[in-house]
């Protein structure tokens, strides 16, 4: 279509007029910028005072260029608290073009002599105002992907093209704990980041270096220290957690919107990570190199680490999946899967110092692991849990620090209390209290199996149903109220491991159970025999031989049904045994419900005849006469042992479908 000369002149006139108008507006704005800026600054100061009780004072503020503003002697003081910020000189440059699209992006930050002072004492902090809730926005209405995208953009937009920071001190004092991070220099030039940070005086010097590309939403940064590992002093002082590493590196490679979801791809890597905490392990754990490639997805109501993410630990790769759904109900999902792994490479990948009993062990074959957990907070009883370590031609070539077959021969067991050894107990025929499997009454075997581990003779060390119920119960109670340990796990804990209650020891326990059970290193009969001969049944009473003599003055083969159910009842809390007796040697009535439950379950499985009175030998249990004088009429059963209040049906209901009896 051909444009006439007249139309062309009209278009040119309109464009020229708009250009002139735009220039006039710019000139007016430029001429009034000081006034407009002062008004905006005063409004911001008043808003901080009104909304946060934060008093901001700026001695001088002025334009130092077309788009640069200088501030001198800035101070910020929350009402009634210590000063939170003091800055001698600050220059901020703003990019012009993004302003027309409503975005504030920084071109320059220059800071000389600044200080941030964060103080927390007796639970009150001078920075509490930062977390003050505003408005009526409910979390349920929050669009997580939108908030995450907005927050990410705000951070990236505030990364300038040019930055020069000198003498910037951040001090954090939490009661008697002080952390001082003093930045001597921090620069960004041509996307390259360099910084030097002195920690707690000159105890250490940290560096953050790398590259940032805000427009591309990419970064690659590393943190390391001069001539020594990076240590986090606050964690050690406050949480007793020793954490150090040589270098930690993070990358953000890609950020994009996919429908309503925000997708972020990146990675983290850390070298020579050392961890020490009393609840993790009793000694240092060293991980030489570990990294993770992350694919994170954030939706309207969920956050997730996608299964395409990969954890790299030496030659071993694993694919984690984590998802937290916020609405309409909170849902927790976690899975971990590996491809087939060379078993020797897996053993080599274990962090140094993590599993003492496996040190020096040589293995061959292949292994593959699968873990899945799904928990709906509104239906915790429907929790899903699966865990399997599948083997292919797996075998142990050489024992390491611990010979797992020692259980097949006589050995010395040393029980501990409060970290101190009690006495050595010989598990073998030379011990007069040792009782061979065939000389133990079937009633005590069956009662103990019914109460502790009904599927012991058929499982491979673990019972997923018990673990599921443990997870559900602990989630509902918001505390650790119930474990999922099998007899195999209890045996391994006592025979092979230290008594320290650490995360590393629990994982080691599960590995040893898997090795013993799946490698058929010991028969189930022998495992149960050893278990019966070493578990605690009272104050300094260990094994069924000592227990039957201590309470009833008889041999284990002669234990009655009632005596057997009683002994099974005190295994979880063995030192409470005498509390269940009256001064005349009769059992206290509070234990009747336990007898009814365990006896009923045993009868249901055909282990014993049905008892129409549902007492199952309760009235026939009599404490040995010499012990009765130790019982006071004022003794009472600790509340935790009153099974009428424990919900026994819930505790043992799942046992109905899983039974093994001992002839």
C-alpha positions as CSV (number, residue, x, y, z in Angstrom):
1,X,0.0,0.0,0.0
2,X,1.4,3.4,-1.1
3,X,1.4,6.2,1.5
4,X,0.4,9.6,0.1
5,X,2.7,12.5,0.7
6,X,0.0,14.3,2.7
7,X,-0.3,11.2,5.1
8,X,3.4,10.9,5.4
9,X,3.7,14.6,6.4
10,X,1.0,14.0,9.0
11,X,2.8,11.0,10.5
12,X,6.1,12.9,10.5
13,X,4.4,15.8,12.3
14,X,2.8,13.6,14.9
15,X,6.1,11.7,15.6
16,X,8.0,15.0,15.8
17,X,5.4,16.4,18.2
18,X,5.6,13.4,20.4
19,X,9.4,13.5,20.4
20,X,9.4,17.2,21.4
21,X,6.8,16.5,24.1
22,X,8.9,13.6,25.4
23,X,12.0,15.8,25.5
24,X,10.0,18.6,27.2
25,X,8.8,16.1,29.9
26,X,12.3,14.9,30.4
27,X,13.6,18.5,30.7
28,X,10.9,19.3,33.2
29,X,11.5,16.1,35.1
30,X,15.3,16.8,35.0
31,X,14.8,20.4,36.3
32,X,12.5,19.2,39.0
33,X,14.4,16.0,39.9
34,X,15.9,17.3,43.1
35,X,12.5,18.4,44.4
36,X,10.8,15.1,43.3
37,X,13.7,13.1,44.8
38,X,13.5,15.0,48.1
39,X,9.8,14.4,48.3
40,X,10.1,10.7,47.6
41,X,13.0,10.3,50.1
42,X,11.0,12.1,52.8
43,X,8.0,9.8,52.1
44,X,10.3,6.7,52.4
45,X,11.7,8.0,55.7
46,X,8.2,8.6,57.1
47,X,7.0,5.2,55.9
48,X,9.9,3.5,57.7
49,X,9.1,5.4,60.9
50,X,5.4,4.7,60.7
51,X,5.5,1.0,59.6
52,X,8.6,-0.2,61.3
53,X,9.5,2.3,64.1
54,X,12.8,2.8,62.2
55,X,14.4,6.2,62.4
56,X,16.4,7.0,59.2
57,X,18.6,10.0,59.0
58,X,20.5,11.2,55.9
59,X,22.8,14.1,56.4
60,X,23.1,14.9,52.7
61,X,21.7,13.5,49.4
62,X,22.2,14.9,45.9
63,X,22.4,14.0,42.2
64,X,26.0,13.4,41.1
65,X,25.1,12.7,37.4
66,X,22.2,12.1,35.1
67,X,21.1,9.0,37.0
68,X,23.4,8.8,40.0
69,X,22.5,9.8,43.6
70,X,25.0,10.2,46.4
71,X,24.1,9.8,50.1
72,X,26.3,10.9,52.9
73,X,26.2,9.9,56.6
74,X,23.2,7.6,56.6
75,X,22.0,6.1,59.9
76,X,19.2,3.8,60.8
77,X,18.1,3.2,64.4
78,X,15.1,1.1,65.4
79,X,13.1,2.8,68.2
80,X,14.4,1.6,71.6
81,X,17.3,-0.5,70.1
82,X,20.9,-0.2,69.1
83,X,21.7,1.4,65.7
84,X,21.4,-1.1,62.9
85,X,23.2,0.8,60.1
86,X,25.7,3.6,59.5
87,X,27.1,4.4,56.1
88,X,29.5,7.3,55.5
89,X,29.2,7.5,51.7
90,X,26.9,5.7,49.2
91,X,26.5,6.2,45.5
92,X,23.7,4.5,43.5
93,X,23.4,4.6,39.8
94,X,20.1,3.7,38.1
95,X,19.6,2.5,34.5
96,X,17.4,4.9,32.6
97,X,15.7,2.7,30.0
98,X,14.3,0.0,32.4
99,X,12.5,2.8,34.3
100,X,10.2,3.3,31.4
101,X,9.1,-0.3,31.8
102,X,8.6,0.0,35.6
103,X,11.8,-1.8,36.5
104,X,14.5,-0.4,38.8
105,X,17.9,-1.8,37.8
106,X,21.2,-0.6,39.2
107,X,24.1,0.4,37.1
108,X,26.5,1.4,39.9
109,X,27.0,0.9,43.7
110,X,29.9,2.7,45.4
111,X,30.2,2.4,49.2
112,X,32.8,3.8,51.5
113,X,32.9,3.0,55.2
114,X,29.7,1.3,56.2
115,X,28.6,-0.8,59.1
116,X,25.6,-3.1,59.8
117,X,25.1,-3.9,63.4
118,X,22.7,-6.8,64.2
119,X,22.2,-7.5,67.9
120,X,20.1,-10.2,69.5
121,X,19.9,-10.5,73.3
122,X,17.5,-12.6,75.4
123,X,15.4,-13.3,72.4
124,X,14.9,-9.7,71.4
125,X,16.7,-8.3,68.3
126,X,17.2,-4.9,66.8
127,X,16.2,-6.4,63.4
128,X,12.8,-7.9,64.5
129,X,11.1,-5.2,62.4
130,X,12.2,-6.9,59.2
131,X,9.9,-9.8,60.0
132,X,6.9,-7.8,61.0
133,X,3.8,-9.0,59.2
134,X,1.9,-6.5,57.1
135,X,-1.6,-6.5,55.7
136,X,-4.0,-9.3,55.7
137,X,-2.4,-11.5,53.1
138,X,-2.8,-15.1,54.0
139,X,-0.2,-17.7,53.2
140,X,-2.9,-19.8,51.6
141,X,-3.4,-17.1,48.9
142,X,0.3,-16.9,48.1
143,X,1.4,-17.8,44.6
144,X,4.8,-19.4,45.3
145,X,6.1,-19.3,41.8
146,X,5.1,-15.6,41.4
147,X,6.7,-14.7,44.7
148,X,9.9,-16.6,43.9
149,X,10.1,-15.1,40.4
150,X,9.6,-11.5,41.8
151,X,12.1,-12.1,44.6
152,X,14.7,-13.5,42.2
153,X,14.3,-10.6,39.8
154,X,14.6,-8.1,42.6
155,X,17.9,-9.7,43.7
156,X,19.2,-9.8,40.1
157,X,18.1,-6.3,39.3
158,X,20.0,-5.0,42.3
159,X,23.3,-6.5,41.1
160,X,25.0,-3.5,39.4
161,X,27.2,-3.5,36.3
162,X,29.9,-1.8,38.4
163,X,30.4,-2.1,42.1
164,X,33.1,-0.8,44.4
165,X,32.7,-1.4,48.2
166,X,35.4,-0.6,50.7
167,X,35.5,-1.0,54.4
168,X,32.0,-2.5,55.0
169,X,31.6,-4.2,58.3
170,X,28.7,-6.6,59.2
171,X,28.6,-7.5,62.9
172,X,26.2,-10.0,64.4
173,X,26.0,-10.5,68.1
174,X,23.7,-13.1,69.5
175,X,23.9,-13.0,73.3
176,X,27.6,-13.8,73.9
177,X,28.3,-15.0,70.4
178,X,29.9,-12.5,68.0
179,X,30.5,-12.9,64.3
180,X,32.3,-10.0,62.5
181,X,32.5,-10.0,58.7
182,X,34.6,-7.0,57.5
183,X,34.7,-6.5,53.8
184,X,37.9,-4.7,52.9
185,X,37.1,-4.7,49.1
186,X,34.3,-6.0,46.9
187,X,34.1,-5.2,43.3
188,X,32.2,-6.0,40.1
189,X,33.9,-5.1,36.9
190,X,32.9,-6.5,33.5
191,X,30.7,-9.1,35.3
192,X,33.7,-10.3,37.3
193,X,33.2,-10.5,41.1
194,X,36.1,-10.2,43.5
195,X,36.0,-9.6,47.3
196,X,38.1,-9.9,50.4
197,X,36.4,-10.5,53.8
198,X,38.1,-10.6,57.2
199,X,36.3,-12.9,59.7
200,X,36.4,-12.0,63.4
201,X,39.3,-9.6,63.2
202,X,42.0,-11.4,61.3
203,X,41.2,-15.0,62.3
204,X,40.5,-15.8,58.6
205,X,40.2,-14.1,55.3
206,X,37.4,-15.2,52.9
207,X,37.0,-14.5,49.2
208,X,34.0,-14.6,47.0
209,X,35.0,-14.7,43.3
210,X,33.3,-15.5,40.0
211,X,31.0,-14.0,37.4
212,X,27.5,-12.6,37.4
213,X,25.2,-12.0,34.4
214,X,22.0,-10.5,35.8
215,X,20.5,-9.9,32.4
216,X,20.9,-13.6,31.5
217,X,19.9,-14.7,35.0
218,X,23.2,-16.5,35.4
219,X,26.0,-16.6,38.0
220,X,29.0,-18.7,38.9
221,X,30.5,-17.9,42.4
222,X,33.0,-19.6,44.7
223,X,33.7,-19.0,48.4
224,X,37.1,-20.0,49.8
225,X,39.7,-18.8,52.4
226,X,43.3,-17.8,52.4
227,X,45.6,-20.7,53.3
228,X,43.1,-22.6,55.4
229,X,39.6,-24.1,55.2
230,X,36.5,-21.9,55.5
231,X,35.0,-22.3,59.0
232,X,31.6,-21.1,60.2
233,X,32.3,-19.8,63.7
234,X,28.7,-19.1,64.6
235,X,27.6,-22.7,64.0
236,X,30.3,-24.0,66.3
237,X,29.7,-21.5,69.0
238,X,25.9,-21.6,69.0
239,X,25.0,-25.2,67.8
240,X,28.2,-27.1,68.6
241,X,28.4,-27.9,64.9
242,X,31.9,-27.9,63.4
243,X,31.6,-27.2,59.7
244,X,34.5,-26.5,57.4
245,X,35.4,-26.8,53.7
246,X,38.0,-25.7,51.2
247,X,35.7,-24.3,48.5
248,X,32.0,-24.1,47.9
249,X,30.8,-23.2,44.4
250,X,27.4,-22.4,43.1
251,X,26.1,-21.9,39.6
252,X,22.7,-20.7,38.3
253,X,22.6,-21.7,34.6
254,X,19.0,-21.2,33.6
255,X,15.8,-19.5,34.8
256,X,12.6,-19.7,32.9
257,X,8.8,-19.7,33.2
258,X,7.0,-22.8,32.1
259,X,3.3,-22.1,32.3
260,X,2.6,-21.3,35.9
261,X,5.8,-22.8,37.1
262,X,9.3,-21.3,37.6
263,X,12.2,-23.5,36.7
264,X,15.7,-22.9,38.0
265,X,18.7,-25.0,36.9
266,X,22.0,-24.8,38.7
267,X,24.6,-26.7,40.7
268,X,26.4,-26.7,44.0
269,X,29.8,-28.3,44.7
270,X,31.9,-28.5,47.8
271,X,35.4,-29.8,48.4
272,X,36.9,-31.3,51.6
273,X,33.8,-30.9,53.6
274,X,34.4,-31.7,57.3
275,X,31.4,-32.1,59.7
276,X,31.4,-32.8,63.4
277,X,28.4,-32.8,65.7
278,X,27.6,-35.1,68.7
279,X,24.2,-36.0,67.1
280,X,25.7,-36.8,63.7
281,X,28.8,-38.8,64.6
282,X,31.3,-39.2,67.4
283,X,34.2,-37.9,65.3
284,X,35.0,-35.9,62.2
285,X,33.4,-36.9,58.9
286,X,35.3,-35.9,55.8
287,X,33.7,-35.7,52.4
288,X,36.4,-35.0,49.8
289,X,34.2,-34.0,46.9
290,X,30.4,-33.8,46.6
291,X,28.3,-31.9,44.1
292,X,24.7,-31.8,43.0
293,X,23.2,-30.6,39.7
294,X,19.8,-29.2,40.6
295,X,16.6,-28.7,38.6
296,X,14.2,-26.8,40.9
297,X,10.6,-26.3,40.0
298,X,8.3,-23.8,41.9
299,X,4.6,-23.8,41.2
300,X,1.6,-21.9,42.6
301,X,1.4,-24.2,45.7
302,X,4.5,-26.3,45.7
303,X,8.3,-26.4,45.6
304,X,10.2,-29.3,44.2
305,X,13.7,-30.6,43.4
306,X,13.1,-32.6,40.2
307,X,14.2,-36.2,39.8
308,X,16.5,-35.1,36.9
309,X,18.8,-33.6,39.6
310,X,21.9,-35.6,40.3
311,X,24.1,-36.0,43.3
312,X,27.7,-36.9,42.6
313,X,29.8,-38.5,45.3
314,X,33.1,-39.7,43.8
315,X,32.0,-42.3,41.2
316,X,28.5,-42.7,42.5
317,X,25.5,-40.9,41.1
318,X,22.1,-40.7,42.8
319,X,18.8,-39.0,41.7
320,X,16.9,-37.3,44.5
321,X,13.3,-36.0,44.3
322,X,11.9,-33.7,47.0
323,X,8.5,-32.0,46.8
324,X,6.7,-29.9,49.4
325,X,3.0,-29.1,48.6
326,X,1.6,-26.2,50.6
327,X,-2.1,-26.3,49.6
328,X,-4.8,-27.4,50.0
329,X,-3.0,-29.8,52.4
330,X,0.6,-30.1,53.3
331,X,2.2,-33.0,51.5
332,X,5.8,-34.2,51.8
333,X,7.4,-36.3,49.1
334,X,10.9,-37.7,49.0
335,X,12.7,-40.3,46.9
336,X,16.2,-41.3,46.1
337,X,17.2,-43.7,43.3
338,X,20.5,-44.9,41.9
339,X,21.4,-46.8,38.8
340,X,23.2,-50.0,39.2
341,X,26.4,-49.2,41.1
342,X,29.7,-51.0,41.4
343,X,29.7,-52.1,45.0
344,X,33.4,-51.4,45.4
345,X,32.9,-47.9,44.2
346,X,30.0,-47.4,46.6
347,X,32.1,-48.5,49.6
348,X,34.9,-46.2,48.4
349,X,32.4,-43.3,48.2
350,X,31.5,-43.6,51.9
351,X,32.9,-40.4,53.7
352,X,36.0,-41.1,55.7
353,X,35.2,-41.7,59.3
354,X,31.5,-42.3,58.8
355,X,31.2,-46.1,59.2
356,X,34.0,-47.5,61.3
357,X,32.9,-51.1,61.2
358,X,33.1,-51.1,57.4
359,X,36.6,-49.6,57.1
360,X,38.9,-52.0,55.2
361,X,36.0,-54.2,54.0
362,X,36.4,-55.3,50.3
363,X,33.3,-56.2,48.3
364,X,32.3,-57.1,44.7
365,X,29.2,-57.1,42.6
366,X,26.5,-54.5,41.9
367,X,24.0,-52.7,44.1
368,X,21.0,-50.5,43.3
369,X,19.0,-48.4,45.8
370,X,15.4,-47.2,45.9
371,X,13.7,-45.0,48.5
372,X,10.2,-43.5,48.4
373,X,8.3,-41.5,51.0
374,X,4.9,-39.8,50.6
375,X,3.1,-38.2,53.6
376,X,-0.1,-36.3,53.5
377,X,-0.4,-34.3,56.7
378,X,-4.2,-34.8,56.8
379,X,-3.8,-38.6,56.4
380,X,-0.6,-39.6,58.1
381,X,-1.8,-43.1,58.7
382,X,-1.7,-43.5,54.9
383,X,2.0,-42.7,54.7
384,X,3.8,-44.5,51.9
385,X,7.3,-45.8,52.5
386,X,9.5,-48.1,50.4
387,X,13.2,-48.8,50.8
388,X,15.2,-51.5,49.0
389,X,18.9,-52.2,48.3
390,X,19.0,-54.8,45.5
391,X,22.1,-56.8,44.8
392,X,23.5,-58.6,41.8
393,X,26.4,-61.0,42.5
394,X,27.2,-59.1,45.6
395,X,29.7,-60.7,48.0
396,X,32.2,-59.7,50.7
397,X,35.7,-60.5,49.7
398,X,37.5,-59.4,52.9
399,X,36.4,-58.4,56.4
400,X,37.3,-54.9,57.5
401,X,37.6,-53.6,61.0
402,X,34.7,-55.7,62.1
403,X,34.1,-59.4,61.4
404,X,30.4,-59.7,61.0
405,X,30.5,-63.5,61.5
406,X,31.8,-63.2,65.0
407,X,28.3,-63.8,66.2
408,X,28.5,-67.4,65.1
409,X,31.0,-68.2,67.7
410,X,31.3,-67.4,71.5
411,X,32.2,-63.8,72.1
412,X,32.4,-61.2,74.8
413,X,29.6,-58.6,75.1
414,X,30.1,-55.4,77.1
415,X,26.9,-53.5,77.9
416,X,27.2,-49.7,78.6
417,X,25.2,-47.3,80.7
418,X,25.6,-43.6,80.3
419,X,28.7,-44.2,78.3
420,X,30.4,-46.4,80.9
421,X,31.0,-50.2,80.6
422,X,29.0,-52.3,83.1
423,X,30.7,-55.7,82.9
424,X,31.9,-58.2,80.4
425,X,29.4,-61.0,79.5
426,X,30.6,-64.1,77.8
427,X,28.0,-65.2,75.2
428,X,28.8,-68.9,75.1
429,X,28.6,-72.2,77.0
430,X,31.3,-71.3,79.6
431,X,28.8,-68.7,81.0
432,X,26.6,-70.5,83.5
433,X,23.7,-68.2,82.6
434,X,24.0,-68.7,78.9
435,X,21.0,-70.6,77.7
436,X,21.0,-72.5,74.3
437,X,18.0,-71.9,72.0
438,X,16.5,-75.3,72.6
439,X,16.6,-74.8,76.4
440,X,14.4,-71.6,76.3
441,X,10.7,-72.0,76.9
442,X,8.6,-71.5,73.7
443,X,6.4,-69.2,75.6
444,X,9.1,-66.6,76.2
445,X,10.2,-66.9,72.6
446,X,6.7,-66.4,71.2
447,X,5.8,-63.6,73.7
448,X,8.9,-61.7,72.8
449,X,8.4,-62.1,69.1
450,X,4.8,-61.1,69.4
451,X,5.7,-57.9,71.3
452,X,8.9,-56.9,69.5
453,X,9.1,-58.4,66.0
454,X,6.4,-60.9,64.9
455,X,7.9,-61.4,61.4
456,X,11.5,-61.9,62.5
457,X,11.8,-65.3,61.0
458,X,10.5,-64.2,57.6
459,X,11.9,-60.6,57.1
460,X,15.3,-59.6,55.9
461,X,16.1,-57.3,58.7
462,X,13.5,-54.6,58.1
463,X,9.7,-54.4,58.3
464,X,8.4,-51.5,56.1
465,X,5.0,-51.7,57.7
466,X,6.6,-51.0,61.2
467,X,8.6,-48.1,59.7
468,X,5.5,-46.7,58.1
469,X,3.6,-46.8,61.4
470,X,6.6,-45.3,63.2
471,X,6.6,-42.4,60.8
472,X,2.9,-41.8,61.1
473,X,2.9,-41.9,64.9
474,X,6.0,-39.6,65.2
475,X,4.5,-37.1,62.8
476,X,1.2,-37.0,64.6
477,X,2.8,-36.6,68.0
478,X,5.4,-34.1,66.7
479,X,8.1,-36.0,68.5
480,X,10.0,-39.3,68.4
481,X,7.5,-41.6,70.2
482,X,7.9,-44.8,68.4
483,X,10.7,-46.6,66.6
484,X,10.6,-49.2,63.9
485,X,13.6,-51.4,65.0
486,X,13.5,-55.1,64.4
487,X,15.2,-57.7,66.5
488,X,17.9,-57.8,63.8
489,X,18.5,-54.1,64.2
490,X,18.6,-54.3,68.0
491,X,21.1,-57.2,67.9
492,X,23.4,-55.4,65.5
493,X,23.3,-52.3,67.6
494,X,24.3,-54.2,70.7
495,X,26.9,-56.6,69.3
496,X,28.7,-54.5,66.7
497,X,28.2,-50.8,67.4
498,X,29.0,-48.2,70.0
499,X,26.2,-47.0,72.3
500,X,26.4,-43.5,70.9
501,X,23.1,-42.3,69.6
502,X,24.1,-40.6,66.3
503,X,22.8,-40.4,62.8
504,X,25.9,-42.1,61.4
505,X,25.5,-45.0,63.8
506,X,21.9,-45.5,62.8
507,X,22.8,-45.6,59.1
508,X,25.7,-47.9,59.9
509,X,23.3,-50.2,61.8
510,X,21.0,-50.5,58.8
511,X,23.9,-51.3,56.5
512,X,25.2,-54.0,58.9
513,X,21.7,-55.5,59.2
514,X,21.4,-55.6,55.4
515,X,24.8,-57.3,55.1
516,X,24.1,-59.9,57.7
517,X,20.6,-60.7,56.6
518,X,21.0,-60.7,52.9
519,X,24.4,-62.3,53.0
520,X,23.0,-65.1,55.2
521,X,26.0,-64.6,57.5
522,X,24.1,-66.0,60.5
523,X,21.0,-68.2,60.9
524,X,17.9,-66.6,62.3
525,X,17.9,-69.2,65.2
526,X,21.4,-68.1,66.2
527,X,20.6,-64.5,66.0
528,X,17.5,-64.9,68.2
529,X,19.5,-67.1,70.6
530,X,22.2,-64.4,71.0
531,X,19.5,-61.7,71.3
532,X,17.8,-63.6,74.2
533,X,21.1,-64.0,76.0
534,X,22.3,-60.4,76.0
535,X,19.4,-58.0,76.1
536,X,18.8,-56.2,79.4
537,X,15.9,-57.3,81.6
538,X,16.5,-55.3,84.8
539,X,19.2,-53.4,86.7
540,X,22.4,-55.1,85.8
541,X,20.4,-58.1,84.6
542,X,21.4,-59.3,81.1
543,X,20.1,-62.3,79.2
544,X,17.2,-64.7,79.7
545,X,19.2,-66.9,82.1
546,X,19.8,-64.1,84.5
547,X,16.3,-62.7,84.1
548,X,14.5,-65.9,84.9
549,X,16.6,-66.4,88.0
550,X,16.3,-62.8,89.1
551,X,12.6,-62.5,89.0
552,X,11.3,-66.0,89.5
553,X,14.2,-68.2,90.7
554,X,13.9,-70.7,87.9
555,X,15.5,-71.9,84.6
556,X,14.3,-70.3,81.3
557,X,12.9,-73.7,80.1
558,X,10.4,-73.6,83.1
559,X,9.0,-70.1,82.5
560,X,5.2,-70.0,82.5
561,X,3.0,-68.2,80.0
562,X,2.4,-65.3,82.4
563,X,6.0,-65.0,83.4
564,X,7.0,-64.9,79.7
565,X,4.5,-62.2,78.9
566,X,5.7,-60.1,81.8
567,X,9.3,-60.4,80.7
568,X,8.3,-59.4,77.2
569,X,6.6,-56.3,78.6
570,X,9.7,-54.9,80.2
571,X,12.1,-55.2,77.3
572,X,11.6,-51.6,76.1
573,X,12.2,-50.3,79.6
574,X,14.0,-53.0,81.5
575,X,14.8,-51.1,84.7
576,X,11.1,-50.7,85.4
577,X,10.5,-54.4,86.0
578,X,10.0,-54.3,89.8
579,X,7.6,-51.3,89.5
580,X,5.0,-53.7,88.1
581,X,4.8,-55.7,91.3
582,X,2.9,-55.2,94.5
583,X,4.7,-55.7,97.8
584,X,3.1,-59.2,98.1
585,X,4.7,-60.2,94.8
586,X,1.5,-60.0,92.7
587,X,1.5,-58.0,89.4
588,X,-0.2,-54.6,89.5
589,X,-3.6,-54.4,87.8
590,X,-2.4,-51.8,85.3
591,X,-0.6,-54.6,83.4
592,X,-3.7,-56.6,82.8
593,X,-4.4,-54.9,79.4
594,X,-1.0,-55.8,78.2
595,X,-1.5,-59.5,79.1
596,X,-4.9,-59.5,77.4
597,X,-3.4,-57.9,74.2
598,X,-0.3,-60.0,73.9
599,X,-2.0,-63.2,75.0
600,X,-4.8,-62.6,72.7
601,X,-2.5,-62.1,69.8
602,X,-0.6,-65.3,70.6
603,X,-3.8,-67.3,70.8
604,X,-5.0,-65.8,67.5
605,X,-1.9,-67.2,65.9
606,X,-2.3,-70.6,67.4
607,X,0.8,-70.3,69.7
608,X,-1.3,-70.9,72.8
609,X,-4.9,-71.9,73.6
610,X,-7.6,-69.3,73.9
611,X,-8.2,-68.1,77.4
612,X,-11.9,-67.4,78.1
613,X,-10.9,-65.1,81.1
614,X,-8.4,-63.2,78.9
615,X,-5.9,-63.2,81.7
616,X,-3.3,-65.4,80.1
617,X,-1.5,-66.3,83.3
618,X,-1.6,-62.9,84.8
619,X,-2.8,-64.1,88.2
620,X,-0.2,-66.9,88.4
621,X,2.8,-64.5,88.2
622,X,4.6,-64.2,91.5
623,X,7.8,-62.3,92.1
624,X,10.6,-64.2,93.9
625,X,10.1,-63.7,97.6
626,X,13.6,-62.3,98.3
627,X,12.8,-59.4,96.0
628,X,9.5,-58.5,97.5
629,X,11.1,-56.6,100.4
630,X,12.6,-54.2,97.9
631,X,9.2,-53.0,96.8
632,X,7.6,-50.2,98.7
633,X,3.9,-49.6,98.9
634,X,4.6,-46.1,97.7
635,X,6.3,-47.3,94.5
636,X,4.3,-46.4,91.4
637,X,4.5,-47.3,87.8
638,X,5.9,-44.5,85.7
639,X,3.1,-43.1,83.5
640,X,4.9,-44.2,80.3
641,X,4.5,-47.8,81.3
642,X,0.8,-47.7,82.0
643,X,-0.3,-49.6,78.9
644,X,-3.9,-48.8,79.4
645,X,-3.1,-45.2,78.4
646,X,-0.8,-46.1,75.6
647,X,-3.3,-47.3,73.1
648,X,-2.0,-50.8,72.9
649,X,-4.4,-51.7,70.1
650,X,-2.9,-49.1,67.9
651,X,0.6,-50.3,68.9
652,X,0.1,-53.9,68.1
653,X,-2.8,-54.0,65.7
654,X,-0.5,-54.5,62.7
655,X,1.0,-57.6,64.3
656,X,-2.2,-59.6,63.6
657,X,-1.2,-60.1,60.0
658,X,2.4,-61.0,60.6
659,X,3.3,-63.9,62.9
660,X,6.1,-66.5,63.3
661,X,5.8,-69.0,66.1
662,X,8.6,-71.0,67.8
663,X,7.8,-74.7,68.5
